[in-house]
């Protein structure tokens, strides 16, 4: 399903959600298409299980053979496992952190990425898109070592990858959240495990507060929309202990449990 996040005469932002069958085997994920004055980019194109639906879905709005960029927040399989198929079916360049520049070709056949990868330095950059540009913002260790978020100054949408994620399924993930309070329960566990530390969150929040943001859109779950909900999210992240803040020596002990390969269960 495609959801229009923003549209004017020259610029459009679409979110594709729930493209994969909800069988519990794969996490729900969102993909994004941005077009400005005839130039198109996909953000976090997803894995192989989403490729066919995304390719067909975006074709109704923008011809894939004219796609300029595949933009990846990081190199997880739910972000770019479909890279080989995109490299084959389009002429798009891959935009990804320099840290992952030489890892991304492992998702493709030999030679598919040659002269088609734009490696972004840690400080980020501004990427021309039509008559506009996308701001590639540092978001390292939230959660990947080389990680970026993408700010669209036309729509004032901040695409945040795994930051702001909520564990939702179906139609729940399609409706923007305007009241953060009840939504935190769907976010807290994920953020405390996947974000590396509160120190990194605080530095990211300080940067994000310099932007004019109308919507924060993560790669999993629902968008967060409106000044109050966004301000509440930033304040919540700023105070959240997570990752290494919560780990102790007890998390690093020799294991005593065993795996039963027949039942695929853990025996304590």
N, C-alpha and C positions, 0 to 999 in steps of 0.2 A: 504494500500500500504506500502511496506517495502522499505526503502532507506538505502543503505550501507554507513555508515559514515566513517568506517575504517575496513580494513582487512589485516592481514598478515597470515602466516602459522599456528599460534597458537592463534590468538586473533581477535575477530570481534565485532564491535559495529553496531547495526541496529536501525533505527528509524521507527516506525510504525505510520503512520499519516492518517487522514481522514478515520478512520475505522467506524465512525458512519455516518448515513445518515444526510446530511446537510438540516435539515428542520427548522432551526432557533430556535429549542427548547433547544438545548444543545450546549455549547461552544466547538469549535474545540479543540482537545487535542492530544498530542503526547505521545507514549509509547516507551520504549527502552529495547532492549535485548543486554546484554554483555556476551560473552562467552570467557573464557580463558582456553586453554588446557583441554577442556571437562567439565568445571564447568560453570554453567550459572546463570545469575541474571537478573531479570526484574526490571527496575526503573520506578516508578509511573505507576502501571498497569492499572489504570483507573477505570471507573464505569462499571456497569452491561451492559450498552448499547454497550460497546466496547469489552466485554469479549470474545464472540464467535469468532469474527473476529481475535482478537489478539491470542487466543489460537490456532486457525487453522493456522494463519499466521506464528507464531513462530515455529509450528510443522514442517514446511518445512526446518527449519534451526537447530532446537535443540529439543530433545524429552522433553515435559513438565514434564514427570514423573522423570526426572533427574535434574529438576530445584532446585538450592540450596537456592536462596534468592528471596524474594519480597522486594524491597527497596523503602521506601516511604519518600519523602521530607517532607511531613506533612500529616495531616489526613483529608483533604477536600474530599468530595465525588467524585470529578473528579480524585482524586489520588488513593483511595483505596475502593470505594464503592463495588467493585467486590470481596472484600477480602474473603467472605464466599465461593465463587466458586473456588478461587485459593487454599484455605485451603483444600477443598474437593478433588480437582482433581490433586494436587501435594503434595509433602512432603516438600515444601519450608518453610523456616523460614521467618518471617516478621522482617525487620530491620527498626526501627522507633525511633523517639525521646522518651526518657523516659517520657516526658510530656504527650505523647499520648498513652503510653503503655497500660494503663487501659481503654482508650476510644476506641481503635481499636476493642476490642471484641464486641462492639455494632454493628459492621457490620456483625457479624457472628452468627451462632447458638451456643448454650452453649457448651463450651468445645473445640471448634475448634482451638482456639489459645493456649490452654494449653501447656506449655513447648515448644512453637514455636515462641516466640517473643524475639528478641534481642533489648533491650532498650539502646539507645545510649545516653551517657551523653552530657551535653551542650557543652563541649569542643570538641566534635567529636571524631573520632577514625579512625583506618585503618582496613579495612575489607578484610581478605584473600579471593582471588578469583583465583582458579587454582594455577598457579605459580606466579601470580601477586597479586595485592591488589587494592582496591578502597579507596580513601581518602574521608572520610566523614567530610565535612567542615561546621563549624558553619555559619548559615545564619538566625539567629533568628530575628523575626519580619519583614522578607522579604518574605511573609507577616505574617506567622504564629508565634505564641509564641515559639513553638519548631519546628525549621525548619532547614533542612540541604541541602547542595549541594553536588555533587559527582564528584570527579576529577579522571579521568582514566589516570595514568601516561604513559601508553603504547600508547594510541591514542592521548594523550594530549587534550582530550575533557573534558570540564567542563559542567556538567548537572546542570542547575540552576533553575529548578522548575518554579516558577512564576516570577523570575527576568529575564529580557531580553525578556519578552513576547511581541508579536505583535498580534494585532487583525486582523487575516487573515483567509481566507477560501480556500478550494480547492487546486489547484495546486500551488497557491501563497505560501502556507506553506511548500512546498516541496523543494524549491530552496534556497540554502544558500545565505544570504545577504553579499555582499562584500563592499558595499558603504553605510555607516550608515546614511548619511545625509537625503536622501529621505525617509528613513525607520522610522525616529524619530516620524513622525506624526502618525504612527500606534502604537507607544509605549507610547507616553507621557501621554495620559489620563488614561490609565490603571495603569501606575506606580505612578502617582500622587495620585490616589485613594487607591491603594492596598499596596504600600510600606509605612511603618509607619513614617519615618522621614529621613531627609537628614543626620543627625548624624549617623544613622545606615548604610546608604549607604556609607558614607565616610569610616567607619571602615571596611566594607566589601571590598571596593575597595582597601584599603591598604593591606589587606590580599591577595586578588586575584592577585595583581601585583607581588607577590612572586612566582607565578606559571608560567610555560611555557605552554601557551594555544594556540592551533591551531584552536579551535572551541568552541564557547559557544552555548549550545543547550538548549533552554527553553522548558517548557511543553506545551506551546501554541505558534503557529506561526512558523516562519522560524528560522533555525540556523543562527548564525553570525560567519563568517569565515574570517580568514586572519588577519595578524598583525595590519594593519591600522584600520580595522573595529572594532576589539576588543579593541584597544587602544582608539578609539573614543567613544566606548560604555562606557568604564570605566571613561573616562573624563566627559562624559555627565551625568552619574549617580552621580559622585562625586559632581556635582554642582546643582543637581535637587532638588528643594523644593517639598516636597510631604507629604501626610498624615497629621499629626498633625501640620506641618509647615503651612498648608493652612487653617486650621479650626479656626473659630472665635466663639464668643458667639452666633452670629446669626444662627449658625448651630445647636444650642441647645435651641429651643423654643417649647412651646406647640403647637401641630399641629392644623391647621385649615381646612385642606383638608379632604375629605371623600372618601371612596371607594364604588363604585357601584358594588356589587357582580355579577350582571347580565352581565353587559358589561365589567367588570374587568377593568374599567377606574377610574382614579383619578379625583374627582371633586374639583376644587379650590373654 
